[in-house]
Amino acid sequence: MSEAPKVIDLDREAVKQGLREGSFVLVDVREPHEFAAGHIPGAVSQPLSTFDPSALPQGKRVVFSCAAGVRSVRALEFAQGAGLDIREHYKGGFKDWAAAGEPVE
């Protein structure tokens, strides 16, 4: 059995602060049509269906985001399986962001 992924859940305020400060890259792992329909400003798209850990931004803290926090944990598992030290995701995801009335691109 493999070790369970180490997951750090970030809430909306932590994500907003990190984006404001530029302290991490928010990687949205939803599918391209979902991203195109609306995403968190500043997020970059890397769909889980074609996920490639080697294509992640290098030298920056990476935080995963998806619709509601399920696929972002899968992305963490893939990244950790590839030997990357990435543990953080936006637990509420885009649904939480949009429901709170935050800006959407």
C-alpha contacts under 8 A as a table, 3 or more apart, distances in Angstrom:
res1	aa1	res2	aa2	distance
5	P	76	L	7.20
5	P	77	E	5.80
5	P	80	Q	7.17
5	P	87	R	7.82
6	K	87	R	5.79
7	V	73	V	7.39
7	V	76	L	7.54
7	V	87	R	4.89
7	V	88	E	5.94
7	V	89	H	7.40
8	I	87	R	5.60
8	I	88	E	4.63
8	I	89	H	6.44
9	D	88	E	6.01
9	D	89	H	5.52
9	D	90	Y	6.03
9	D	91	K	5.24
10	L	14	A	5.85
10	L	15	V	6.59
10	L	88	E	6.69
10	L	89	H	5.86
10	L	90	Y	4.84
10	L	91	K	5.79
11	D	14	A	5.42
11	D	15	V	6.38
11	D	90	Y	5.99
11	D	91	K	6.15
11	D	92	G	6.76
12	R	15	V	5.08
12	R	16	K	6.10
12	R	90	Y	7.10
12	R	92	G	7.27
12	R	96	D	7.57
12	R	97	W	6.74
13	E	16	K	5.06
13	E	17	Q	6.10
14	A	17	Q	5.13
14	A	18	G	6.12
15	V	18	G	5.14
15	V	19	L	6.12
15	V	90	Y	6.91
16	K	19	L	5.22
16	K	20	R	6.08
17	Q	20	R	5.06
17	Q	21	E	6.12
18	G	21	E	5.14
18	G	22	G	5.77
18	G	23	S	5.15
18	G	24	F	6.03
19	L	22	G	4.94
19	L	23	S	6.62
19	L	24	F	6.69
19	L	25	V	7.61
19	L	26	L	7.72
19	L	42	G	7.32
20	R	23	S	7.92
22	G	25	V	7.46
23	S	60	K	7.64
23	S	61	R	6.82
24	F	60	K	5.93
24	F	61	R	4.52
24	F	62	V	5.54
24	F	63	V	6.65
25	V	42	G	7.93
25	V	43	A	6.96
25	V	44	V	7.53
25	V	57	P	7.53
25	V	60	K	6.62
25	V	61	R	6.15
25	V	62	V	4.98
25	V	63	V	6.12
26	L	42	G	7.11
26	L	43	A	4.81
26	L	44	V	6.31
26	L	62	V	6.18
26	L	63	V	4.96
26	L	64	F	5.82
26	L	65	S	6.68
27	V	43	A	5.69
27	V	44	V	5.01
27	V	45	S	5.95
27	V	46	Q	6.43
27	V	62	V	6.81
27	V	63	V	6.04
27	V	64	F	4.81
27	V	65	S	5.95
28	D	35	F	7.54
28	D	39	H	7.98
28	D	43	A	6.11
28	D	44	V	5.83
28	D	45	S	4.92
28	D	46	Q	5.98
28	D	47	P	7.04
28	D	64	F	5.96
28	D	65	S	4.71
28	D	66	C	5.47
28	D	72	S	7.91
29	V	45	S	6.22
29	V	46	Q	5.06
29	V	47	P	4.26
29	V	48	L	4.96
29	V	51	F	7.86
29	V	64	F	6.93
29	V	65	S	6.20
29	V	66	C	5.35
29	V	71	R	6.86
29	V	72	S	6.46
29	V	75	A	7.34
30	R	34	E	6.10
30	R	35	F	6.31
30	R	45	S	7.46
30	R	46	Q	7.40
30	R	47	P	5.17
30	R	48	L	6.41
30	R	65	S	7.84
30	R	66	C	5.18
30	R	67	A	6.66
30	R	71	R	7.50
31	E	34	E	5.37
31	E	35	F	6.35
31	E	46	Q	7.91
31	E	47	P	4.89
31	E	48	L	6.97
31	E	49	S	7.20
32	P	35	F	5.06
32	P	36	A	6.03
32	P	45	S	7.28
32	P	47	P	6.54
33	H	36	A	5.06
33	H	37	A	6.15
34	E	37	A	5.15
34	E	38	G	6.65
34	E	39	H	7.90
35	F	38	G	5.37
35	F	39	H	5.38
35	F	45	S	6.87
36	A	39	H	7.14
38	G	104	V	5.89
38	G	105	E	5.43
39	H	43	A	6.92
39	H	94	F	6.92
39	H	104	V	5.48
39	H	105	E	5.35
40	I	43	A	5.60
40	I	94	F	7.02
40	I	97	W	7.56
40	I	103	P	7.01
40	I	104	V	5.26
40	I	105	E	6.21
41	P	103	P	7.09
41	P	104	V	6.02
41	P	105	E	5.48
46	Q	50	T	7.46
46	Q	51	F	6.33
47	P	50	T	5.66
47	P	51	F	5.79
48	L	51	F	4.60
48	L	71	R	7.11
48	L	75	A	6.62
51	F	75	A	7.58
52	D	55	A	5.47
52	D	56	L	7.27
53	P	56	L	5.52
53	P	78	F	7.08
53	P	79	A	5.36
53	P	82	A	6.73
53	P	84	L	7.91
56	L	62	V	7.94
57	P	60	K	6.37
57	P	62	V	7.39
61	R	86	I	7.75
62	V	86	I	6.50
62	V	88	E	7.32
63	V	86	I	7.50
63	V	87	R	7.62
63	V	88	E	5.09
63	V	89	H	5.01
63	V	90	Y	7.04
64	F	72	S	5.26
64	F	73	V	7.84
64	F	75	A	7.21
64	F	76	L	7.40
64	F	88	E	6.56
64	F	89	H	4.49
64	F	90	Y	6.29
65	S	69	G	6.71
65	S	71	R	7.86
65	S	72	S	5.27
65	S	89	H	5.77
65	S	90	Y	5.17
65	S	91	K	7.58
65	S	93	G	5.36
65	S	94	F	7.17
66	C	69	G	5.77
66	C	70	V	7.20
66	C	71	R	5.94
66	C	72	S	5.43
66	C	90	Y	7.72
66	C	93	G	5.11
66	C	94	F	6.10
67	A	70	V	7.69
67	A	71	R	7.73
67	A	92	G	7.58
67	A	93	G	4.88
67	A	94	F	4.71
67	A	95	K	5.57
68	A	71	R	7.84
68	A	91	K	6.76
68	A	92	G	5.08
68	A	93	G	4.46
68	A	94	F	6.36
68	A	95	K	5.88
68	A	96	D	7.20
69	G	72	S	5.41
69	G	73	V	6.56
69	G	89	H	7.42
69	G	90	Y	6.50
69	G	91	K	4.72
69	G	92	G	5.59
69	G	93	G	5.36
70	V	73	V	5.48
70	V	74	R	6.73
71	R	74	R	4.90
71	R	75	A	6.19
72	S	75	A	4.98
72	S	76	L	6.29
72	S	89	H	6.17
72	S	90	Y	7.62
73	V	76	L	4.91
73	V	77	E	6.31
73	V	89	H	7.03
74	R	77	E	5.01
74	R	78	F	6.31
75	A	78	F	5.05
75	A	79	A	6.08
76	L	79	A	5.09
76	L	80	Q	5.95
76	L	86	I	6.46
76	L	87	R	6.28
76	L	88	E	7.68
76	L	89	H	7.84
77	E	80	Q	5.19
77	E	81	G	5.89
78	F	81	G	4.96
78	F	82	A	6.28
79	A	82	A	5.09
79	A	83	G	6.58
79	A	84	L	5.38
79	A	85	D	7.60
79	A	86	I	6.68
80	Q	83	G	4.97
80	Q	84	L	4.88
80	Q	85	D	6.13
80	Q	86	I	6.46
80	Q	87	R	7.94
81	G	84	L	7.28
90	Y	93	G	5.28
92	G	95	K	6.62
92	G	96	D	4.88
92	G	97	W	7.27
93	G	96	D	5.59
93	G	97	W	6.43
94	F	97	W	4.91
94	F	98	A	5.98
95	K	98	A	5.30
95	K	99	A	5.90
96	D	99	A	5.15
96	D	100	A	6.18
97	W	100	A	5.38
97	W	101	G	6.78
97	W	102	E	5.68
98	A	101	G	5.19
98	A	102	E	5.64
98	A	103	P	7.43
98	A	104	V	7.09
99	A	102	E	7.59
